[in-house]
Amino acid sequence: MASEDFRAATTRRHRFPRSIDSHDSHADQRSSHERTKPVGKHFDGLDVVRTILALTVALGHFFYLNGRDGSIPHSFILAVDFFFALSGFVLTQSVLTSSNRDLSGFVQHFAVRRIFRLMPLYLLALVATAIVQCLQYGSSTDPFYYFLVGALLLQDIGFAKGAMHIFLGDTSMGVAWSISVEMWVGLAFFCMVFVLRTSRTQLACCCLAIAVACAATLVNDSPNFLDVHYQQVNSILTFGALRCALGLSLGCLAYITYAATKHVAFGTGLCSVLEVALVVGCFLLYGKMSYVRQNEFIAPLIFAVVIYVFSRQSGVISRFLSARVFSPARPLSYAIYLIHPLSVVAFRYYGLAFDWRHAFFYIASLLALSFALNRTIEQPGIRLGQRLLPSPRGS
């Protein structure tokens, strides 16, 4: 992951924390052809939050994957649950404002947007991972089949069984579990959103039922709280898919609530109090090295509330994060999340120490590389997807 975006509407992503997909609000809201573009709102502050959390994941893996477990709280794994919820929120807005009128047209537009948003950089990361794997393991490299599984984003929907190296947590394909589930679980989920788009009550009830079922299964059966991804719930489902479905459902509920109450004036003062309270609450729950891991199960719900409050963009924190000075950082979360394992490999190759002094250089170089990849790979892919989108059906 993994989900993602991850900007919020497209993707959006623990030894493996999307979603970003993960899964970005700007990218999704501008990715449709002009004649089909949704009339959604941009959530600039939330884009910046996602980039900050993607950097948190990168920093967490920098230490945890190299034996420095005591350097940062293990709660960095929860960033992917925020990515899933944010994707659920912004993609629900995109679906509900879509000009498509039939399901097949919606699926086609959704697939084209996601493929051209995610795959150009993802395939580059896959090639780089394949080269590193061959250099590291030689004849012990995983069979070609698993690279094909990775290329099709099938790794966290039951096709990774038997892989030895490619889907480990220190590879880009390993952390892409969240991108895998956000692609395929997201496709099914947002088809449901599209079908039920004319009845918000029915949609909310379905999302609530999915969230309760996923949360109950995670609480009762998870072997490692929310730090689960490739582990199988049964012969069909992975725990990563449950985390994705839970986050998407809660994010969808947050958007339905937002849409129903966006004309209700909260005021800058109240929004500021709520934002500060939520941020402080998150730090109290998850900011300590010895935080209570059972509290991980309520993190997706807390993140959905955070997204709802920050989406109003009226409080001091959300207004600060929406400032133009942060504009360059808004689209970087997906690249940061996907390529940071390759940066860790580079540190190992050159024998650099995994300490806080080198961590600052690691983050700075990761930001620079992510900025370059966003401009040269991601944005051209999004523009190509725009040109290939057909006219909406039934409009």
Buried (B, 14 or more C-beta within 10 A) or exposed (E): BBBBBBBBBBBBBBBBBBBBBBBBBBBBBBBBBEEBBBEBBBBBBBBBBBBBBBBBBBBBBBBBBBEBEEBBBBBBBBBBBBBBBBBBBBBBBBBBBBBBEEEEBBBBBBEBBBBBBBBBBBBBBBEBBBEBBEEBEEEEBBEEEBBEBBBEBBBBBBBBEEBEBBBBBBBBBBBBBBBBBBBBBBEEBBBBBBBBBEEBEEBBEBBBEBBEBBBEBBBEEBEEBBBBBBBBBEEEBBBBBBBBBBBBBBBBBBBBBBBEEEEEEBEEEBBBBBBEEBBEBBEEBBEEEEBEBEBBBEBBBBBBBBBBBBBBBBBBBBBEBBEEEBEEBBBBBBBBBBBBBBBBBEBBEEEEEBEBEEBEEBBEEBBEBBBEBBEEBBBEBBEEBBEEBEEBBEE
